[in-house]
Amino acid sequence: MTINDMGGNDWRKPIVDYLRNPTGLTDCKIKYRALRYVLMGNELFKKTIEGVLLKYLGESEALVSVSNVHSGTCDAHQAEKKIRWLLMHSGVYWPSMLKDCIEFARGCQECQLHGGIQHMPVSELHTIVKPWPFRG
């Protein structure tokens, strides 16, 4: 990821500007949000509660990494939350991580083809009212 070619509507730009020049005039909300991020060279990292640095990925890099984890070398076709867990433990992060993993797993044709059968009725069930108890 290169910080220099971020678009004008990118939410990271004020944080990166503040991390590069902390003496400038900046909103308190951005200063507070910037406490969770670290800038090393041209790469942005997020600090977890444990102090581990997770590399921030852009949209295209995120799609490639989700694809590699979901249907990677072993072709395991992991579930949504398992994909997110594997990505977090491999040291990457982006804000919409769980939502992107869910969309990718639901859009996988092989997972839909070989997945479990849904045992839900096609239409809504209606109760039958009986005039007195135990009437057949």
N, C-alpha and C positions, 0 to 999 in steps of 0.2 A: 504494500500500500504506500503510495506516495501522498504526503499531506499537501503538496503544492497544487495538485490538480483537483482539489475538492470543489464541488459546485457551490454556488452562492446560497443554496437552501440546505446545506449540510449542517447538522446539529453539532458536529465536532469542531467546526471552525472557530467559534468563540473560545472553546476550551483550549484548543491548540494555540490560539493567539495569546491567551492568558498564560499558558505554561511556558511559552517562548519569552514573553515579556510580562512578568508579574507586577511590575511597578506601574503600569498604565492604569487608566481609569476603566474599571470593569464592574459589572453588576454583581451584587452579593450572591445572587443565586448561581451565577457562573463560577464564582470563587468556591462556593460550597460544593458544587458538582465536580469541579476540577480536583478536589481532594482525593477522589477515587481513581484518578488517572495519572499515568506517568508518561512522559515523552522522552524516548531514547532515540537519538538520531532523528530519523524521519518516520519512526513508527510509534503508534499510540498503543499503550498497554493499560489494562484495567487491573486495579488491585482488588483481590478478594478479601474476605474477612480474615482468612488465614495468612494473608500477606503474599500470596502467589500472584505473579503477574501473568495475565492472559492477553495474548496478542489480539488486537482489534482487527477484524477482517472487514473488507468492503463487500459489496453485494455479489460481485462475480466470484471472488475468492470463497465466499461463504457457500455459494451454490456448489462449487467444485468440492469443497470439503464435506458437505452433507452427502453429496453423491458418492464420494469415496467411502464414507463410513457406512452408508446404507447398503450399497451394493459394491463393496470393495473387493479385495483380493479373495476372500473366502466366500463372497456372495451370500452373506448371512441374512440380508434383508431385515435389519434390526427395526424395532418399533420406535415410535416418536421420542419417548422420554429416554430410551436407551441411546438413541442417536445423540441427543443433547448431552447426556452424561458422558459418552465417549468423547465428544468434542471438547467439553469442559476439561476433561482429564488429559486431553492431548494439548491443552494450553491455548485454545482460541476462544474468542468471544465476539458477539455482536448483539445489539439490543433485542432484535426480533428473532432470537435463536429458536425458541420453542415453537413459535408460530410457523417459522419456515420449515422446521423439521416435521411438524404435523402435516403441512401442505405437501411436502415432498413424499412422505410415506403414504398418504392417502392417494396421491397421484400415480403411484407405482403400479403398473399393469400386472406384473407378476405377483405382487402381494394381494391384489384383488382377486386374481385367478385362483391362487392356491390358499387364500385365507380361509378362516372359519366361516361357516354358514350362519347367517343371522336367523335366529329363531323368533322373529317378531311377526305378529300378524300383519297382513296387508292393510286391513282396515281396523278402525278403532272398535274395541269390544264394548258391548252394551249389557247392562245388568237386566235380569228378568225378575220382575216384581211378582211375588206370589201372594194370593189373598190371605192365607194363614200358614203358619209354620209346618214344615214337613209335607207339604202338598206336592205330589209328584207330577 
